[in-house]
Amino acid sequence: MTYLDTPAASPLYAAETGPIPNYLRVFALRPEAYAGWEHLAGSVRDGMDLRRYELVTLAAARRLGSDYCTLAHSKVLRDRFYDEPQLRAIVADHHSAGLDPVDVAIMDFADRVAADPTAVTSEDAAVLRGFGLSDGDVLQIVLAVCIRRFFSGVLSAVGAVPDEALRA
């Protein structure tokens, strides 16, 4: 679960119909921080195609070593966009998974931003522009990665483990 003592009851749990996810238990200690996260994450998600957002998030979560976020966003990709063998190929190596070249470039860029935002250059953005992405699209990818750095970082720093439903 987590090494923190989390509350047994919280307003954050009200909408849950099954077991309470471990990430919610963590944020139950600061519901206002979670509300801020939800608002920010929603505005970032709404600014881009959901499949692209999930591919970017998967690449970032993998780079950051977040099993929790990797599993959670892999589940979304499997449930909404790819079958199991396709998703396994993407997770194993997105370069050889049969993705469109633009998706490979986006995941490469997301990986680079997640690894070291200070190392990203205008040449990295130029690669994406070469695929027809606008500066606004590039910023959306950066935003998606950087909010993942926050969320994954919080979960990792408090020892939150992936929920059983995700591990299955």
Summary of the structure (lengths in Angstrom):
residues: 168
radius of gyration: 16.4
end to end distance: 15.7
largest distance: 50.8
contacts: 499
relative contact order: 0.17
helix: 71%
strand: 0%
